[in-house]
Amino acid sequence: MSDGCDSPGDTPIERNGQLHVCGTKLCDQRNQPVQLRGMSTHGIQWYGWGSCLTDESLDVLANDWKADILRISLYVQEDGYETDPEGYTEQVSRLIDEATLRGMYALVDWHQLDPGDPNENLENARAFFTDIANRHKDNVNIIYDVANEPNGVSWSSIKSYAEKIIPVIRKIDEDAPIFIGTHGWGSLGISDGRSARDIVNNPISYSNIMYTFHFYAASHQDEYLHELDWASDRLPIFVTEWGSQTYTGDGDNDFVMAQRYHDLMNAKQIGWTNWNYSDDFRSGAVWKSGSCDSSSWTTDHLKSAGVWVRDKLRYR
């Protein structure tokens, strides 16, 4: 087991280069499966650049925590993108650059949540992804996540959205993987009483894509774990959000169930980003309240979930 220490200059980008989807896996520049592990920001309108995301905190994430990837969560609503498209596009672009400087992959999360139908934000998505793709099309470390947690909408509607937004990105950036959220709040349909069979029977008609799955271990137990197991044999899947708490991102941690998910993800080389790298009061935020204002990034300022996920990143 590694202690998490890398050789000088041995960053995730240097090791893996341009990623692509091969079969049901995310693969590196040598066509070998790679399991990226990292953290998701909270909404950058609340805990963004200059707050919980600073030069020092991102150095800690890259160099001490050994994260491979930073998921940049841009809420569309909730005082997010739609209130200041130019300003939030600039902040996302800055965070992509900051991740790149530290050798991490940058996962751009179009964090639509309410309304749950991604088609309702289609025009904003077109504008945003056109801008970001034009700025960063030469990056080998960018991944686009075009719809966070679709809900109250059928898989066929999500597919229709994906097949409109994917070509917007592809005409600018031909190489970057693109992730698509699944129905039932990213549950492969389980939370909507459906299943991944909806996707298997009606897949998106583009290559170099992955489907996303979210779990919160205290809420999402055997039925969800088994669906991830079944679906990951048939579809390329990346876990872009998970926590050891309830689906609210709060409550008691269920580390036993979370470990069962990790055993499966490790066995199948399923990549993941944990929710979330902030000091929000909820138990799913890794830092204790007040840590961001005081720039306190040492382990004694971590909540119990933060200690647990840091270990998952460092010890592989």
C-alpha positions in Angstrom: 0.0 0.0 0.0 1.4 3.4 -1.0 1.7 6.2 1.6 0.5 8.6 -1.0 3.9 10.1 -1.8 4.7 10.7 -5.5 8.0 11.3 -7.2 8.8 14.9 -8.0 6.7 16.0 -11.0 4.7 12.9 -11.0 1.2 14.5 -11.2 -2.0 12.8 -12.3 -1.9 14.7 -15.6 1.7 13.7 -16.3 0.9 10.0 -15.4 -2.2 9.7 -17.4 -2.3 12.4 -20.1 -5.4 12.8 -22.3 -8.2 10.5 -21.0 -10.7 8.7 -23.1 -13.4 6.1 -22.6 -12.5 2.6 -23.7 -15.3 0.0 -23.2 -16.7 0.5 -19.8 -13.6 2.2 -18.4 -12.0 5.6 -18.3 -8.5 5.1 -19.9 -5.2 7.0 -19.9 -3.1 8.0 -22.9 -1.7 4.4 -23.1 -5.2 2.9 -23.3 -5.0 1.5 -19.8 -7.9 1.8 -17.3 -7.5 4.6 -14.7 -9.4 5.2 -11.6 -9.4 9.0 -10.8 -10.2 9.9 -7.2 -10.8 13.4 -5.9 -13.1 16.0 -4.4 -16.0 18.1 -5.5 -16.4 21.7 -4.5 -19.6 22.9 -3.0 -21.4 25.5 -5.0 -18.9 28.1 -6.0 -21.4 30.9 -5.4 -21.0 30.1 -1.7 -17.7 28.4 -1.2 -15.7 29.4 -4.3 -12.5 31.0 -5.2 -11.2 33.2 -2.4 -13.3 31.4 0.2 -12.8 27.6 0.6 -10.9 27.4 -2.7 -7.5 29.3 -2.4 -4.0 28.8 -3.4 -3.3 27.1 0.0 -6.3 24.9 0.1 -5.8 23.6 -3.4 -2.2 23.0 -2.7 -3.3 20.9 0.3 -5.8 19.0 -1.9 -3.3 18.2 -4.6 -0.1 17.7 -2.6 -1.2 16.4 0.8 -4.5 14.7 0.0 -3.1 13.5 -3.4 -6.3 14.2 -5.3 -6.3 13.3 -9.0 -9.3 15.5 -9.9 -11.3 18.5 -8.8 -15.0 18.7 -9.6 -16.0 22.3 -10.0 -19.7 22.7 -9.1 -21.4 25.5 -10.9 -25.0 25.7 -9.8 -27.2 27.0 -12.6 -29.9 28.3 -10.2 -29.7 29.1 -6.5 -27.9 32.4 -7.0 -25.5 30.7 -9.4 -24.8 30.9 -13.1 -28.0 32.6 -14.2 -27.4 35.6 -11.9 -24.0 36.4 -13.5 -23.1 34.2 -16.5 -19.9 36.1 -17.2 -18.7 36.2 -13.7 -19.3 32.5 -13.0 -17.8 31.5 -16.3 -14.7 33.4 -15.3 -14.6 31.7 -11.9 -14.9 28.2 -13.4 -12.2 29.1 -15.9 -9.9 30.2 -13.1 -10.5 27.0 -11.2 -9.7 24.9 -14.2 -6.4 26.8 -14.5 -5.7 26.3 -10.8 -6.4 22.6 -11.0 -4.1 22.4 -14.1 -1.3 24.2 -12.3 -1.4 21.5 -9.7 -1.5 18.6 -12.1 -5.1 17.7 -11.4 -7.9 16.9 -13.8 -10.8 19.5 -13.9 -14.4 18.2 -14.0 -16.7 21.0 -15.0 -20.0 20.3 -13.3 -23.1 22.0 -14.8 -24.9 21.7 -11.5 -28.6 21.8 -12.5 -30.9 20.5 -9.8 -34.2 22.4 -9.8 -35.7 22.4 -12.4 -34.8 18.8 -12.7 -35.2 18.6 -16.5 -31.9 19.6 -18.1 -33.7 20.7 -21.2 -35.0 23.7 -19.3 -31.4 25.0 -19.0 -30.4 24.1 -22.6 -29.7 27.6 -23.9 -27.7 28.6 -20.9 -25.8 25.3 -21.1 -25.0 25.9 -24.8 -23.6 29.4 -24.0 -21.6 28.2 -21.0 -20.0 25.1 -22.6 -19.2 26.9 -25.8 -17.3 29.5 -23.8 -15.5 27.0 -21.6 -14.6 24.7 -24.4 -13.2 27.6 -26.5 -11.0 28.6 -23.6 -9.8 25.2 -22.6 -10.0 23.0 -25.7 -6.2 22.5 -25.7 -6.2 21.2 -22.1 -5.7 17.4 -21.8 -7.1 17.5 -18.3 -10.7 18.8 -18.8 -13.9 16.7 -18.5 -17.4 18.1 -19.0 -20.3 17.0 -16.8 -23.3 18.4 -18.7 -26.2 17.6 -16.3 -26.0 17.1 -12.5 -28.8 15.0 -11.0 -31.7 15.1 -13.5 -34.9 14.4 -11.6 -38.6 14.2 -12.3 -37.7 13.5 -15.9 -37.5 10.4 -18.0 -34.2 8.9 -19.3 -35.4 9.6 -22.9 -35.6 13.3 -22.1 -32.2 13.3 -20.6 -30.8 11.5 -23.6 -32.5 14.1 -25.9 -30.7 16.9 -24.0 -27.4 15.1 -24.1 -27.6 14.6 -27.8 -28.1 18.4 -28.2 -25.3 19.6 -25.9 -22.6 17.0 -26.7 -22.2 18.3 -30.3 -21.9 21.8 -29.0 -18.7 20.7 -27.1 -17.5 18.2 -29.7 -17.3 20.8 -32.5 -14.8 22.7 -30.3 -13.1 20.0 -28.2 -13.0 16.7 -29.9 -11.1 14.8 -27.3 -12.4 15.5 -23.8 -14.6 12.9 -22.1 -18.2 14.0 -21.5 -20.3 12.9 -18.5 -24.1 12.7 -18.4 -26.2 12.6 -15.3 -28.7 9.8 -14.9 -32.3 9.9 -14.0 -33.5 9.8 -10.4 -31.0 12.3 -9.1 -28.0 10.4 -10.6 -29.2 7.1 -9.2 -29.3 5.2 -12.5 -33.1 5.6 -12.1 -33.5 3.7 -8.8 -34.8 6.8 -6.9 -37.5 7.2 -9.5 -38.5 3.5 -9.4 -36.7 2.8 -12.6 -33.3 1.2 -13.4 -30.2 1.4 -15.5 -31.9 -0.9 -18.0 -33.5 2.3 -19.3 -30.0 3.4 -20.3 -28.7 0.1 -21.5 -31.7 -0.3 -23.8 -31.5 3.3 -25.1 -27.9 4.5 -24.8 -26.6 7.9 -26.0 -25.4 7.7 -29.6 -22.0 9.3 -29.0 -18.6 7.8 -28.1 -16.2 9.0 -25.4 -19.0 9.5 -22.8 -19.7 8.2 -19.3 -22.8 8.1 -17.2 -22.8 9.4 -13.7 -23.9 7.8 -10.5 -24.4 9.4 -7.0 -24.7 7.7 -3.7 -25.0 8.7 -0.1 -24.2 5.7 2.0 -26.5 6.3 4.9 -29.5 6.5 2.5 -28.6 4.5 -0.5 -28.1 0.9 0.6 -28.1 -2.5 -1.1 -30.5 -1.8 -4.0 -28.3 1.1 -5.1 -25.0 -0.7 -4.6 -26.3 -3.7 -6.6 -27.5 -1.4 -9.4 -24.1 0.2 -9.6 -22.5 -3.3 -9.7 -24.8 -4.5 -12.5 -24.7 -1.3 -14.6 -20.9 -0.9 -14.4 -20.5 -4.2 -16.3 -22.5 -2.7 -19.2 -22.0 1.0 -19.1 -19.0 3.4 -18.5 -19.8 4.9 -15.1 -18.1 7.6 -13.0 -19.3 8.4 -9.4 -19.3 12.2 -9.5 -20.8 12.6 -6.1 -20.9 10.5 -3.0 -21.0 10.9 0.8 -21.0 8.7 3.8 -24.1 10.6 5.1 -27.7 10.7 4.1 -28.8 12.1 0.7 -29.1 15.6 2.3 -25.4 15.6 2.7 -25.9 15.7 6.5 -26.6 13.3 9.4 -24.6 10.4 10.8 -21.9 8.8 8.7 -22.3 5.2 7.6 -18.7 4.3 7.0 -19.5 0.6 6.8 -21.8 1.0 3.8 -19.5 3.6 2.3 -16.6 1.0 2.5 -18.8 -1.5 0.6 -19.2 1.0 -2.2 -15.4 1.7 -2.2 -14.6 -2.0 -2.4 -16.8 -2.2 -5.5 -15.4 1.0 -7.1 -11.8 -0.2 -6.4 -12.5 -3.6 -7.9 -14.0 -2.1 -11.0 -11.8 0.9 -11.3 -14.7 3.3 -11.1 -13.6 6.9 -10.5 -15.1 9.2 -8.0 -15.3 12.7 -6.5 -16.5 13.1 -2.9 -19.0 15.8 -1.9 -17.7 18.3 -0.7 -14.5 20.4 -0.2 -16.0 23.2 2.0 -16.7 24.1 5.6 -20.5 24.0 5.3 -22.2 23.1 8.5 -23.4 19.8 7.2 -21.5 16.6 8.0 -20.7 16.0 4.4 -18.5 19.0 4.2 -14.9 17.9 5.0 -13.8 21.0 6.9 -15.1 22.2 10.3 -17.1 25.4 10.2 -14.9 28.4 10.2 -11.9 26.7 8.6 -12.2 28.6 5.3 -12.3 32.0 6.9 -9.3 31.2 9.1 -7.4 29.4 6.3 -7.1 26.3 8.5 -6.2 23.4 6.3 -4.6 21.0 8.7 -6.0 17.6 9.7 -7.2 18.8 13.1 -9.7 21.0 11.3 -11.3 18.1 9.5 -14.7 16.6 10.4 -14.8 12.8 10.7 -15.9 12.4 7.1 -13.0 14.6 6.0 -10.5 12.3 7.8 -12.1 9.3 6.2 -12.1 10.6 2.6 -8.6 12.0 2.9 -7.4 8.6 3.9 -9.1 7.1 0.8 -7.3 9.5 -1.4 -3.8 9.1 0.2 -3.7 5.3 0.8 -4.3 3.3 -2.4 
